[in-house]
Structures are given as C-alpha cells and as structure tokens.
Amino acid sequence: MTNDEIKNILNEVHNVFWVKWRNKVPERGSYEWEQFIQDGGELMKKYSYCSLVIK
C-alpha cells in the first residue's frame, strides 16, 4: 500500500467512524445500532484488502 492509501484508511476509520461513534455506543437492535453496523460494514467492504480494517 502507498502512504496515501494508508492515510485515507486511517482518516476514514479513525477521524470519521471512530470519532462519530466513540462516545455513543448504541443499544443493540436500535436504529443507531443498525447505522453503526452499516457504517462499519461499509468500511470493511471498502478496505477488505487491509487487515487493519477487517480484523
């Protein structure tokens, strides 16, 4: 991977996903829980080639 690819992965996973959800873990089964799962799934699908994202 290039430095730019790693930068983009870290930005999207940390600065977008983690910052969005870090202080509000939703209850299972709630609408927010479904959004949380969807957001994480989209990142895992987008970066399936990166073991840092899918593990």
C-alpha positions as CSV (number, residue, x, y, z in Angstrom):
1,M,0.0,0.0,0.0
2,T,1.1,3.5,-0.6
3,N,1.3,6.2,2.1
4,D,-1.7,7.9,0.6
5,E,-3.8,4.7,0.8
6,I,-2.8,4.3,4.4
7,K,-3.5,7.9,5.2
8,N,-7.0,7.6,3.6
9,I,-7.8,4.4,5.5
10,L,-6.7,5.9,8.8
11,N,-8.6,9.1,8.2
12,E,-11.8,7.3,7.3
13,V,-11.7,4.7,10.1
14,H,-10.4,6.9,12.9
15,N,-11.4,10.5,12.0
16,V,-14.8,9.6,10.6
17,F,-16.1,6.3,12.1
18,W,-14.4,6.3,15.5
19,V,-15.0,10.0,16.2
20,K,-18.7,9.6,15.2
21,W,-19.3,6.5,17.5
22,R,-16.7,6.7,20.3
23,N,-18.9,8.4,22.9
24,K,-22.3,6.9,22.0
25,V,-22.3,3.2,21.7
26,P,-25.9,2.4,20.6
27,E,-28.1,-0.3,22.1
28,R,-28.4,-3.4,20.1
29,G,-31.4,-3.5,18.0
30,S,-31.9,0.2,17.9
31,Y,-31.9,2.3,14.7
32,E,-28.5,3.7,15.7
33,W,-27.1,0.2,16.2
34,E,-28.1,-0.6,12.6
35,Q,-26.4,2.5,11.4
36,F,-23.3,1.6,13.4
37,I,-23.2,-1.8,11.9
38,Q,-23.8,-0.4,8.4
39,D,-21.0,2.2,8.8
40,G,-18.6,-0.5,10.0
41,G,-19.6,-2.9,7.2
42,E,-19.1,-0.3,4.5
43,L,-15.6,0.4,5.8
44,M,-14.8,-3.3,6.0
45,K,-16.1,-3.9,2.4
46,K,-14.3,-0.8,1.0
47,Y,-11.0,-1.7,2.7
48,S,-11.3,-5.5,2.6
49,Y,-7.7,-5.7,1.4
50,C,-6.4,-4.1,4.6
51,S,-6.0,-6.4,7.6
52,L,-6.1,-3.4,9.9
53,V,-9.7,-2.8,9.0
54,I,-11.1,-6.3,8.8
55,K,-9.7,-7.7,12.0
